[in-house]
């Protein structure tokens, strides 16, 4: 927006765009307590995802459109997981045209965490 020289007042808030008055939008969130502390973040480095979390935290990310996976890691005192949720992208929409040359396609899926256990739900 700024690089194109457009004025800041043209930028709408996420609450306005998604009709979510009263919501607080954050870039990342740590859910405390229970068996797992879970760190939600849009994107994680592949090394963190591949090793099943980052020591004290399980992690959840939704950035990798072509993967839906759960990786577990066992530490001396606890276990952690990394969860890639898949996505809800319409691969035919022009906003996703940048991926047209990649053989991989989006995994249509969502995820839930119940009692500290991650689950992936593919959508067909």
N, C-alpha and C positions, 0 to 999 in steps of 0.2 A: 504494500500500500504506500509506504513512505518513499520507497525507491522509485516508484512510478510517479511521484509528485502529487498524489491525491491527498486532500486534507484529512486530518485525523477525525473530523466529525462525520466522515463517511463510514467509519468503522463502527459496526454494531456490536453490542455486547453479546456474549454467548447466551445470556438470559433472554435477550430480545430475539435472537435467531432461532432458539430452540423452544421458546415459549415456556420458560422455567423460572417464573418469578420466585424470588426467595432462595433459589439455589446458590451455593457458593462453589464456583468452579476452581479446581486446583490442578497443578501439574503433576503432583504425586501425593500419595496418602499412605500413611502407615497405620494399619489396623492393629491396635494393641490387644494383649490379653489372650486367654485361652492357651491351647497347646502350641499355637503358632503365632508369631508376629508376622503379619503379611504386609508386604510393601508393594503397593500398586503404582505403576509408572507406565507411561505410554511406551517407552522403548528402553531396552536393556542391552548392554554389550553382549554379543554372542557367548563370550567366555562365561559370563555370569549365568546365562540361561542354560548352557550346556553342563554346568556343574551342579545344577539343581538348587539354585539359590545362592545366597551370599553369607554363609556362616550363621548369623543370628536371625536371619529373616528368610521366609519363603517369599517368592516374588511372583507378580502377575503382570503380564504385558499383553497388549493387543496390536502392536505395531507390525508384526510379521504376518502379512496377509495370506501367505501361502503355507503356513504351518499352524497346526493345532496340536499341542503336545504337552505332556507332563513328564518332567524329569525329577526323580527323587534323589536325595543325597543323605547319607547317614553320617552324623557327627558323633563325637564321643558321648554327648549328653542328650542329643535330640536329632530329629530328622527335619529336613526342609525340602521344599519342592520349588520348581519353577514351572509356571503355567503360561503357555502361549494360547490365547483364546480363539484364534482364528478371527474371522471378521464377518461383517454383514454387507460387504461391498457388492454392488451390481457390476459384474465385470464388463457389461456391455455399455455402461454409462461413459460418456465422454470424459468425465473426471478421472477415469481409470485408464484412459487411452495410453498413458505413458508405459504401461505394462504389456502392450500388444505384441512386443517382440520377445517376451519371455515365455518359455514353454510352460512354466509353472502357472497355475491359476489360483485364485483365492479359494480358501477353505471356508465355506459358509458354516459357521459354528458360533456357539456362545459357550460360556462356562459358568458353573456354580461352585461354591465352596460350602459344604455342609459338614458341620462339626469338625472343621479343620481339614477335611478331605476334598481335594479338587476333582471336578468332573467336567468332561468335555461333552457337549451335546451337538452333534453334527446335524445340519439342517439340509434336507434333500429336496 
